[in-house]
Amino acid sequence: MPEHSPKLKKSSIWARLASFYARLSYEKPWLPLLVLALFTAFSLYLGQKLKIDTNLRVLLPKDTPSVQALLEAEHRKGSTDLFTIAIQDPSPEVVARLQQIFQDSIRTWEETVWAQSSQEKEYFAKRALLYFPVSQLVDLKKRLENMVAGEFQNSNPFLVSLLDDLDEPDDAQPKEKGLEGWPDMEALKKEGLPPDILASLKKELQKGQQNKSQSQASENEGSDISSNNSTTNSAGVTKESSGAEEQEVPAPLLPDSLSDRLMGWHGARNAWVGVVLSQLNQPSTDADFAKAIYERGEALIERVQASGEYPNAKIVVAGAYRNFREIKEIGHDIVVAGTISLSLMMALLFFFLRRPLPLLLINIPLFAAMAWTTAAAYLMYQRLTLLTAFILALILGLGIEYTIHLYSRWAEESRKGLSPIDAMTAALIGTGRALLSGAATNIVAMLSLQAGHFQGFREYGVIVSAGIGLCLMSTWLMIPPTFFLFQRLGDVVNRHLGGPRWFRSTVEWFMPGSGEIQGGKLIPYLNIPNQTWAWVGGLVAVATIALSFAPPVQFENDFRNLRGKSTGAGISYGRAVGAGKNTSPAVILGKDEKQMRVIHDSLALRSGRPEDSMMVSFVTLQSFIPPQEKQADRMEIIKGIDSLLSTRALAERQGETGERLALLKQYTTPSFILQDSLPGWAKRFLGEADGNVGRIGYIYAEMRESDAVESSKFQKGFSELEADGEKVPVASTGFIYADVVNMVKNDGLRLAIITFLLLIIIVYIDMRDWRGVLVVVGFISLSAWWTYCLMGLIGLKLGMFNLVVLPTLLSVSVDSVIHLYHRRLELGAGKISELLSTTGSAVLAGTLNNAFGFMGLCFVDHKGMQTIGLLATLGIGTGLLLLFTLIPVTIEWLCPKEPQLGLGGE
């Protein structure tokens, strides 16, 4: 046996198992392969059932308050998503006609709970004054009394002259103010009046004070914090952005017959935008259902447009049911990342293996392990998340390393003259400890994520750990029988092959026999003087100092910068349902009407306070139905207002003031507001799935939900409200964003330290020597520092997605050092060139393939996944540079000079 081949001892269990399996694989390769093929087929069957869930809340622990509140909101409200048809056309009549067509069609679907394209406001207009606070009604009454007094004085000149001669007392009544400045919209806002109704009342009550065009513009402005917005957005409607800034065209007149339509003017596009909203009986989070409904909506649009009656109309399916497109795009990204990674890996492996058949065969265990991993993921979670969706692309890089090391050692032992069985046995024994240690470091690094609270990291750690373990198992179980089967087939083919020499050579190249073991090397034998290594070490030290002046790394808090391509509908329909910076209101989850009225009053007190400035408006049952005692008090004042308006002095007023007084007169005989008399859309807005009305409310915030910093500020003040000593939860998707980022930040540093310490323990258990631990700790620390500094130089931010690869980077670094360290102990001192040419080649191939597995993610559209690819490629590349400049000379200097045989390591 060659001097540096591991002794084929039969004493250890591993050696006996390796020898037995190598012989079985050579004599009956079909037997283990048949069993493994059946298991792989069953795994593929389970794996194809995996779904991708893009909802961020699945990344948080189920007991997180924001998750619990959101689940309760969905349970109480039913489906919180609205299926939306958005329509854009220069003619409001065309938009209205199309709204009616789509509304009538959608109502016929068996999945439809309700559908609407208008929100009638006449009910609230008739009772407008019953929503006004007493102070506003008293102010109006005093204004009218002053106006009556003024008319009386004007009709009696002698009295006017007499009064002018008197000194005016300090408490004299102010001169007539008329209706200028009334009503105070801020006072109405504090009452919690739904903002679109507020805008509508303002328009009605201030008619004649501004022209129609200005009134319409005011309505659109008021709708920016609208209850239209609240009605729809409480159910999950998401406003589409309009893109680049364009010059606004003033809004034309909207016919009064269309004033109740869910319609708004888009000045930048010189068109009217309308929507049809419908609640379906299943949520958009069900990807299959969302896809089917989306396609049905698209088919309906196609049929309508095929008539040719609406050539200028743009019609699209919008809203939450477009979400499945994100899943579709992630699926596309998975294919792109996998194709790029696999292509890079195949190119490298072909150069490493020199022959096409080994290239094919070395990937069989890898693809089997990928199938096994998907089955394991399905059995554990039944779905993938945004963090685990690209797991197969990662397994490509992480798993190929084991097959590379085993093949490289088998090729090396075969070239030394060992028989196929002995060569495979030697390879299994020689690489066994290093492969097991490397896999253990990877698995421990991944499982260290269980020490965190962030569920996304924990699931990622479990699935990647399973994938790593299954890759190692597939390598040990599939490489021996697969290679022996095709090697023996090659021997048979080559023995019986006839024909020209070029033909036989070609077939032998494709189907090599047992005497044609090629490849296994990437680094040639280079005799590098020790002085050169000293210079290299000096350059690394200088570079480390220089990198220390790099800018600090920032954290990405805005999820808009971590998403894929826009799945927007292409129509800015927020103005039709009520625009605003926050288009998904927070939902107040009260237990009864009494509690909600207490909360309403407390929010009214907070409205306008600087510390609560993020709250734009709020809506509860009290916004629609003031307490009966308040209505009674207001009714008394309104009767007095009606009496004043009936006086001859005011009834005969002319001009603009006269018009407004006549208009006010229409609102001074209201009937009481009762729940049963509310319009249907208002009941749906306040109602719950079980028929209860009035136990929920909504808060609208001026913030960008996707920005975790802004959402976190709002969460601190409004995640819980207090009513009579009880805590009332508030649900918001913005709170999910905030909790995800806060939890990731809190877990990040702690998990990195835990992973680092666990890796040191694993390394010590494996090496049982302070030298090995020192090498690993030094290498990890330096590699991590270089990566951090380079991130600052290129402006790569840390975030929810790429933080998850930090344990992977640490474990890959340790894995590579372990292989070099074990082989250095086996070879002894003075053999750096041989170390790099043999095990160094396998380490280089394996590490490059690790990088290639991640590199495909650099080219996907999903920005979050891009950051994973960029950080992993940067980190692995940095580690690779240091691995082949500092580690060889470091372990040469630290390790014993004599070979340490019998370690069973590579």
Solvent accessible surface area in square Angstrom, and as a share of the most:
residue,aa,sasa,rsa
1,M,129,0.57
2,P,43,0.27
3,E,138,0.62
4,H,27,0.12
5,S,5,0.03
6,P,18,0.11
7,K,120,0.51
8,L,34,0.17
9,K,106,0.45
10,K,105,0.45
11,S,87,0.56
12,S,57,0.37
13,I,119,0.60
14,W,80,0.28
15,A,3,0.02
16,R,117,0.43
17,L,99,0.49
18,A,2,0.02
19,S,21,0.14
20,F,131,0.55
21,Y,38,0.14
22,A,0,0.00
23,R,118,0.43
24,L,44,0.22
25,S,0,0.00
26,Y,63,0.24
27,E,97,0.44
28,K,100,0.42
29,P,7,0.05
30,W,147,0.52
31,L,68,0.34
32,P,14,0.09
33,L,31,0.15
34,L,97,0.48
35,V,91,0.52
36,L,17,0.08
37,A,53,0.41
38,L,118,0.59
39,F,104,0.43
40,T,23,0.13
41,A,57,0.44
42,F,115,0.48
43,S,2,0.01
44,L,104,0.52
45,Y,117,0.44
46,L,18,0.09
47,G,11,0.11
48,Q,118,0.53
49,K,72,0.30
50,L,28,0.14
51,K,102,0.43
52,I,29,0.15
53,D,39,0.20
54,T,25,0.15
55,N,41,0.21
56,L,21,0.10
57,R,35,0.13
58,V,30,0.17
59,L,1,0.00
60,L,3,0.02
61,P,24,0.15
62,K,165,0.70
63,D,111,0.58
64,T,11,0.06
65,P,108,0.68
66,S,6,0.04
67,V,6,0.04
68,Q,87,0.39
69,A,6,0.04
70,L,21,0.10
71,L,76,0.38
72,E,63,0.28
73,A,3,0.03
74,E,51,0.23
75,H,149,0.67
76,R,28,0.10
77,K,24,0.10
78,G,25,0.24
79,S,19,0.12
80,T,25,0.15
81,D,19,0.10
82,L,0,0.00
83,F,0,0.00
84,T,0,0.00
85,I,0,0.00
86,A,0,0.00
87,I,0,0.00
88,Q,26,0.12
89,D,6,0.03
90,P,75,0.47
91,S,33,0.21
92,P,17,0.10
93,E,81,0.36
94,V,28,0.16
95,V,0,0.00
96,A,7,0.05
97,R,121,0.44
98,L,0,0.00
99,Q,0,0.00
100,Q,68,0.30
101,I,60,0.30
102,F,0,0.00
103,Q,13,0.06
104,D,69,0.36
105,S,31,0.20
106,I,0,0.00
107,R,129,0.47
108,T,110,0.64
109,W,30,0.11
110,E,154,0.69
111,E,20,0.09
112,T,25,0.15
113,V,90,0.51
114,W,39,0.14
115,A,3,0.02
116,Q,7,0.03
117,S,2,0.01
118,S,40,0.26
119,Q,0,0.00
120,E,72,0.32
121,K,18,0.08
122,E,103,0.46
123,Y,27,0.10
124,F,1,0.00
125,A,17,0.13
126,K,110,0.46
127,R,33,0.12
128,A,0,0.00
129,L,0,0.00
130,L,0,0.00
131,Y,6,0.02
132,F,0,0.00
133,P,17,0.11
134,V,61,0.35
135,S,74,0.48
136,Q,16,0.07
137,L,0,0.00
138,V,53,0.31
139,D,37,0.19
140,L,0,0.00
141,K,64,0.27
142,K,114,0.48
143,R,20,0.07
144,L,0,0.00
145,E,75,0.34
146,N,23,0.12
147,M,0,0.00
148,V,36,0.21
149,A,46,0.35
150,G,15,0.15
151,E,49,0.22
152,F,120,0.50
153,Q,69,0.30
154,N,114,0.58
155,S,77,0.50
156,N,52,0.27
157,P,102,0.64
158,F,164,0.68
159,L,54,0.27
160,V,47,0.27
161,S,62,0.40
162,L,87,0.43
163,L,74,0.37
164,D,109,0.56
165,D,116,0.60
166,L,108,0.54
167,D,139,0.72
168,E,132,0.59
169,P,86,0.54
170,D,158,0.82
171,D,123,0.64
172,A,35,0.27
173,Q,137,0.61
174,P,81,0.51
175,K,170,0.72
176,E,73,0.33
177,K,104,0.44
178,G,11,0.11
179,L,9,0.04
180,E,135,0.60
181,G,56,0.54
182,W,2,0.01
183,P,5,0.03
184,D,64,0.33
185,M,37,0.17
186,E,104,0.47
187,A,22,0.17
188,L,1,0.00
189,K,47,0.20
190,K,82,0.35
191,E,47,0.21
192,G,1,0.01
193,L,6,0.03
194,P,1,0.00
195,P,3,0.02
196,D,3,0.02
197,I,1,0.00
198,L,16,0.08
199,A,6,0.05
200,S,16,0.10
201,L,3,0.01
202,K,59,0.25
203,K,30,0.13
204,E,40,0.18
205,L,3,0.02
206,Q,19,0.08
207,K,74,0.31
208,G,38,0.36
209,Q,74,0.33
210,Q,50,0.22
211,N,87,0.45
212,K,96,0.41
213,S,42,0.27
214,Q,93,0.41
215,S,5,0.03
216,Q,8,0.04
217,A,53,0.41
218,S,22,0.14
219,E,28,0.13
220,N,35,0.18
221,E,125,0.56
222,G,22,0.21
223,S,13,0.08
224,D,60,0.31
225,I,46,0.23
226,S,0,0.00
227,S,0,0.00
228,N,14,0.07
229,N,1,0.01
230,S,0,0.00
231,T,9,0.05
232,T,0,0.00
233,N,4,0.02
234,S,9,0.06
235,A,8,0.06
236,G,24,0.23
237,V,0,0.00
238,T,74,0.43
239,K,66,0.28
240,E,21,0.09
241,S,97,0.62
242,S,39,0.25
243,G,58,0.56
244,A,84,0.65
245,E,170,0.76
246,E,90,0.40
247,Q,161,0.72
248,E,109,0.49
249,V,63,0.36
250,P,107,0.68
251,A,11,0.09
252,P,59,0.37
253,L,113,0.56
254,L,29,0.14
255,P,50,0.32
256,D,102,0.53
257,S,103,0.66
258,L,20,0.10
259,S,44,0.29
260,D,44,0.23
261,R,51,0.19
262,L,1,0.00
263,M,17,0.07
264,G,0,0.00
265,W,21,0.07
266,H,1,0.01
267,G,0,0.00
268,A,22,0.17
269,R,71,0.26
270,N,83,0.42
271,A,4,0.03
272,W,1,0.01
273,V,0,0.00
274,G,0,0.00
275,V,0,0.00
276,V,0,0.00
277,L,0,0.00
278,S,0,0.00
279,Q,25,0.11
280,L,1,0.01
281,N,85,0.44
282,Q,70,0.31
283,P,56,0.35
284,S,5,0.03
285,T,74,0.43
286,D,57,0.30
287,A,26,0.20
288,D,88,0.46
289,F,22,0.09
290,A,0,0.00
291,K,92,0.39
292,A,54,0.42
293,I,1,0.01
294,Y,23,0.09
295,E,87,0.39
296,R,91,0.33
297,G,0,0.00
298,E,67,0.30
299,A,42,0.33
300,L,10,0.05
301,I,8,0.04
302,E,121,0.54
303,R,154,0.56
304,V,17,0.09
305,Q,74,0.33
306,A,84,0.65
307,S,66,0.43
308,G,52,0.50
309,E,120,0.54
310,Y,21,0.08
311,P,113,0.71
312,N,108,0.56
313,A,11,0.09
314,K,83,0.35
315,I,10,0.05
316,V,24,0.14
317,V,0,0.00
318,A,0,0.00
319,G,7,0.07
320,A,7,0.05
321,Y,0,0.00
322,R,19,0.07
323,N,63,0.33
324,F,18,0.07
325,R,74,0.27
326,E,46,0.20
327,I,35,0.18
328,K,138,0.59
329,E,36,0.16
330,I,2,0.01
331,G,27,0.26
332,H,105,0.47
333,D,3,0.02
334,I,39,0.20
335,V,98,0.56
336,V,39,0.23
337,A,0,0.00
338,G,18,0.17
339,T,79,0.46
340,I,48,0.24
341,S,0,0.00
342,L,53,0.26
343,S,64,0.41
344,L,59,0.29
345,M,0,0.00
346,M,44,0.19
347,A,69,0.54
348,L,23,0.11
349,L,0,0.00
350,F,82,0.34
351,F,119,0.50
352,F,0,0.00
353,L,0,0.00
354,R,98,0.36
355,R,31,0.11
356,P,30,0.19
357,L,20,0.10
358,P,12,0.08
359,L,27,0.14
360,L,108,0.54
361,L,4,0.02
362,I,0,0.00
363,N,7,0.03
364,I,57,0.29
365,P,0,0.00
366,L,3,0.01
367,F,89,0.37
368,A,6,0.04
369,A,0,0.00
370,M,24,0.11
371,A,6,0.05
372,W,12,0.04
373,T,0,0.00
374,T,18,0.11
375,A,7,0.05
376,A,22,0.17
377,A,1,0.01
378,Y,47,0.18
379,L,116,0.58
380,M,80,0.36
381,Y,48,0.18
382,Q,94,0.42
383,R,52,0.19
384,L,17,0.09
385,T,0,0.00
386,L,11,0.06
387,L,3,0.02
388,T,0,0.00
389,A,3,0.02
390,F,4,0.02
391,I,3,0.02
392,L,52,0.26
393,A,3,0.03
394,L,3,0.02
395,I,0,0.00
396,L,7,0.03
397,G,0,0.00
398,L,6,0.03
399,G,2,0.02
400,I,0,0.00
401,E,5,0.02
402,Y,1,0.00
403,T,1,0.01
404,I,0,0.00
405,H,0,0.00
406,L,0,0.00
407,Y,5,0.02
408,S,7,0.05
409,R,1,0.00
410,W,5,0.02
411,A,0,0.00
412,E,22,0.10
413,E,0,0.00
414,S,22,0.14
415,R,112,0.41
416,K,69,0.29
417,G,67,0.64
418,L,34,0.17
419,S,54,0.35
420,P,37,0.23
421,I,23,0.12
422,D,52,0.27
423,A,0,0.00
424,M,0,0.00
425,T,4,0.02
426,A,0,0.00
427,A,0,0.00
428,L,4,0.02
429,I,18,0.09
430,G,1,0.01
431,T,0,0.00
432,G,3,0.03
433,R,77,0.28
434,A,0,0.00
435,L,0,0.00
436,L,100,0.50
437,S,11,0.07
438,G,0,0.00
439,A,1,0.01
440,A,31,0.24
441,T,0,0.00
442,N,4,0.02
443,I,45,0.23
444,V,31,0.18
445,A,0,0.00
446,M,1,0.00
447,L,79,0.39
448,S,4,0.03
449,L,3,0.01
450,Q,58,0.26
451,A,46,0.35
452,G,3,0.03
453,H,109,0.49
454,F,0,0.00
455,Q,46,0.20
456,G,0,0.00
457,F,3,0.01
458,R,80,0.29
459,E,3,0.01
460,Y,0,0.00
461,G,0,0.00
462,V,34,0.19
463,I,1,0.00
464,V,0,0.00
465,S,9,0.06
466,A,27,0.21
467,G,0,0.00
468,I,4,0.02
469,G,21,0.20
470,L,44,0.22
471,C,3,0.02
472,L,9,0.05
473,M,86,0.38
474,S,1,0.00
475,T,0,0.00
476,W,35,0.12
477,L,54,0.27
478,M,11,0.05
479,I,0,0.00
480,P,0,0.00
481,P,0,0.00
482,T,2,0.01
483,F,9,0.04
484,F,0,0.00
485,L,50,0.25
486,F,54,0.22
487,Q,13,0.06
488,R,89,0.32
489,L,75,0.37
490,G,0,0.00
491,D,37,0.19
492,V,69,0.40
493,V,53,0.30
494,N,38,0.19
495,R,167,0.61
496,H,142,0.64
497,L,38,0.19
498,G,45,0.43
499,G,47,0.46
500,P,72,0.46
501,R,183,0.67
502,W,174,0.61
503,F,83,0.34
504,R,79,0.29
505,S,54,0.35
506,T,60,0.35
507,V,28,0.16
508,E,65,0.29
509,W,96,0.34
510,F,102,0.42
511,M,43,0.19
512,P,12,0.07
513,G,6,0.06
514,S,43,0.28
515,G,74,0.71
516,E,67,0.30
517,I,23,0.12
518,Q,68,0.30
519,G,10,0.09
520,G,2,0.02
521,K,81,0.34
522,L,27,0.13
523,I,28,0.14
524,P,85,0.53
525,Y,141,0.54
526,L,93,0.46
527,N,135,0.69
528,I,58,0.30
529,P,86,0.54
530,N,111,0.57
531,Q,131,0.58
532,T,58,0.34
533,W,13,0.05
534,A,70,0.54
535,W,173,0.61
536,V,35,0.20
537,G,21,0.21
538,G,36,0.35
539,L,120,0.60
540,V,13,0.08
541,A,53,0.41
542,V,97,0.56
543,A,34,0.27
544,T,25,0.15
545,I,114,0.58
546,A,65,0.50
547,L,24,0.12
548,S,55,0.35
549,F,171,0.71
550,A,19,0.15
551,P,71,0.44
552,P,94,0.59
553,V,22,0.13
554,Q,106,0.47
555,F,45,0.19
556,E,21,0.09
557,N,35,0.18
558,D,12,0.06
559,F,7,0.03
560,R,132,0.48
561,N,79,0.41
562,L,9,0.05
563,R,98,0.36
564,G,23,0.22
565,K,113,0.48
566,S,99,0.64
567,T,36,0.21
568,G,30,0.29
569,A,9,0.07
570,G,38,0.36
571,I,0,0.00
572,S,5,0.03
573,Y,0,0.00
574,G,0,0.00
575,R,63,0.23
576,A,3,0.02
577,V,1,0.00
578,G,1,0.01
579,A,15,0.12
580,G,14,0.13
581,K,144,0.61
582,N,6,0.03
583,T,17,0.10
584,S,20,0.13
585,P,7,0.05
586,A,1,0.00
587,V,12,0.07
588,I,0,0.00
589,L,6,0.03
590,G,1,0.01
591,K,111,0.47
592,D,52,0.27
593,E,73,0.33
594,K,147,0.62
595,Q,15,0.07
596,M,1,0.00
597,R,42,0.15
598,V,48,0.28
599,I,0,0.00
600,H,3,0.01
601,D,65,0.33
602,S,36,0.23
603,L,0,0.00
604,A,24,0.18
605,L,143,0.71
606,R,45,0.16
607,S,12,0.08
608,G,68,0.66
609,R,100,0.36
610,P,115,0.72
611,E,124,0.56
612,D,8,0.04
613,S,78,0.50
614,M,43,0.19
615,M,13,0.06
616,V,20,0.11
617,S,6,0.04
618,F,1,0.00
619,V,0,0.00
620,T,0,0.00
621,L,2,0.01
622,Q,13,0.06
623,S,2,0.01
624,F,0,0.00
625,I,10,0.05
626,P,6,0.04
627,P,16,0.10
628,Q,85,0.38
629,E,115,0.52
630,K,73,0.31
631,Q,0,0.00
632,A,44,0.34
633,D,82,0.42
634,R,8,0.03
635,M,19,0.08
636,E,115,0.51
637,I,28,0.14
638,I,0,0.00
639,K,116,0.49
640,G,19,0.18
641,I,0,0.00
642,D,30,0.15
643,S,69,0.44
644,L,27,0.14
645,L,8,0.04
646,S,64,0.41
647,T,46,0.27
648,R,186,0.68
649,A,29,0.22
650,L,4,0.02
651,A,69,0.53
652,E,98,0.44
653,R,54,0.20
654,Q,147,0.65
655,G,49,0.47
656,E,95,0.43
657,T,42,0.24
658,G,10,0.10
659,E,112,0.50
660,R,9,0.03
661,L,5,0.02
662,A,61,0.47
663,L,21,0.10
664,L,4,0.02
665,K,75,0.32
666,Q,125,0.56
667,Y,14,0.05
668,T,5,0.03
669,T,107,0.62
670,P,17,0.11
671,S,61,0.39
672,F,82,0.34
673,I,0,0.00
674,L,93,0.46
675,Q,69,0.31
676,D,124,0.64
677,S,51,0.33
678,L,7,0.04
679,P,14,0.09
680,G,38,0.37
681,W,5,0.02
682,A,0,0.00
683,K,67,0.28
684,R,82,0.30
685,F,3,0.01
686,L,0,0.00
687,G,11,0.11
688,E,16,0.07
689,A,72,0.56
690,D,98,0.51
691,G,57,0.55
692,N,63,0.32
693,V,34,0.20
694,G,0,0.00
695,R,57,0.21
696,I,0,0.00
697,G,0,0.00
698,Y,0,0.00
699,I,0,0.00
700,Y,4,0.01
701,A,3,0.02
702,E,93,0.42
703,M,3,0.01
704,R,84,0.31
705,E,28,0.13
706,S,7,0.04
707,D,20,0.10
708,A,3,0.02
709,V,65,0.37
710,E,49,0.22
711,S,0,0.00
712,S,16,0.10
713,K,126,0.53
714,F,2,0.01
715,Q,27,0.12
716,K,171,0.73
717,G,30,0.29
718,F,6,0.02
719,S,37,0.24
720,E,96,0.43
721,L,6,0.03
722,E,101,0.45
723,A,2,0.02
724,D,111,0.57
725,G,62,0.60
726,E,75,0.34
727,K,131,0.55
728,V,3,0.01
729,P,47,0.30
730,V,3,0.02
731,A,0,0.00
732,S,3,0.02
733,T,58,0.34
734,G,0,0.00
735,F,2,0.01
736,I,8,0.04
737,Y,30,0.11
738,A,0,0.00
739,D,22,0.11
740,V,0,0.00
741,V,5,0.03
742,N,58,0.30
743,M,35,0.15
744,V,0,0.00
745,K,85,0.36
746,N,104,0.53
747,D,0,0.00
748,G,12,0.12
749,L,133,0.66
750,R,87,0.32
751,L,5,0.03
752,A,29,0.23
753,I,91,0.46
754,I,49,0.25
755,T,0,0.00
756,F,46,0.19
757,L,96,0.48
758,L,59,0.30
759,L,0,0.00
760,I,39,0.20
761,I,92,0.46
762,I,33,0.17
763,V,0,0.00
764,Y,120,0.46
765,I,95,0.48
766,D,13,0.07
767,M,16,0.07
768,R,168,0.61
769,D,27,0.14
770,W,152,0.53
771,R,71,0.26
772,G,0,0.00
773,V,25,0.15
774,L,95,0.47
775,V,6,0.03
776,V,1,0.00
777,V,40,0.23
778,G,40,0.38
779,F,10,0.04
780,I,3,0.02
781,S,55,0.35
782,L,44,0.22
783,S,8,0.05
784,A,51,0.39
785,W,106,0.37
786,W,19,0.07
787,T,11,0.06
788,Y,85,0.32
789,C,4,0.02
790,L,43,0.21
791,M,6,0.03
792,G,9,0.09
793,L,100,0.50
794,I,111,0.56
795,G,56,0.54
796,L,17,0.08
797,K,84,0.36
798,L,38,0.19
799,G,2,0.02
800,M,2,0.01
801,F,4,0.02
802,N,0,0.00
803,L,15,0.08
804,V,0,0.00
805,V,0,0.00
806,L,46,0.23
807,P,4,0.03
808,T,2,0.01
809,L,18,0.09
810,L,24,0.12
811,S,1,0.01
812,V,7,0.04
813,S,16,0.10
814,V,0,0.00
815,D,0,0.00
816,S,3,0.02
817,V,0,0.00
818,I,0,0.00
819,H,0,0.00
820,L,0,0.00
821,Y,1,0.00
822,H,4,0.02
823,R,1,0.00
824,R,4,0.01
825,L,17,0.09
826,E,12,0.05
827,L,2,0.01
828,G,1,0.01
829,A,33,0.26
830,G,66,0.63
831,K,66,0.28
832,I,17,0.09
833,S,12,0.08
834,E,48,0.21
835,L,2,0.01
836,L,15,0.08
837,S,3,0.02
838,T,17,0.10
839,T,1,0.00
840,G,0,0.00
841,S,0,0.00
842,A,0,0.00
843,V,2,0.01
844,L,37,0.18
845,A,0,0.00
846,G,0,0.00
847,T,6,0.03
848,L,42,0.21
849,N,0,0.00
850,N,1,0.00
851,A,6,0.05
852,F,32,0.13
853,G,0,0.00
854,F,1,0.00
855,M,46,0.21
856,G,0,0.00
857,L,1,0.00
858,C,26,0.16
859,F,122,0.51
860,V,2,0.01
861,D,48,0.25
862,H,4,0.02
863,K,95,0.40
864,G,0,0.00
865,M,1,0.00
866,Q,41,0.18
867,T,22,0.13
868,I,4,0.02
869,G,0,0.00
870,L,75,0.37
871,L,0,0.00
872,A,0,0.00
873,T,32,0.19
874,L,37,0.18
875,G,6,0.06
876,I,7,0.03
877,G,35,0.33
878,T,7,0.04
879,G,6,0.06
880,L,22,0.11
881,L,96,0.48
882,L,1,0.00
883,L,1,0.01
884,F,38,0.16
885,T,25,0.14
886,L,38,0.19
887,I,7,0.03
888,P,0,0.00
889,V,43,0.25
890,T,39,0.23
891,I,0,0.00
892,E,38,0.17
893,W,202,0.71
894,L,24,0.12
895,C,7,0.04
896,P,44,0.27
897,K,156,0.66
898,E,123,0.55
899,P,52,0.33
900,Q,65,0.29
901,L,89,0.44
902,G,66,0.63
903,L,59,0.29
904,G,25,0.24
905,G,3,0.03
906,E,3,0.01
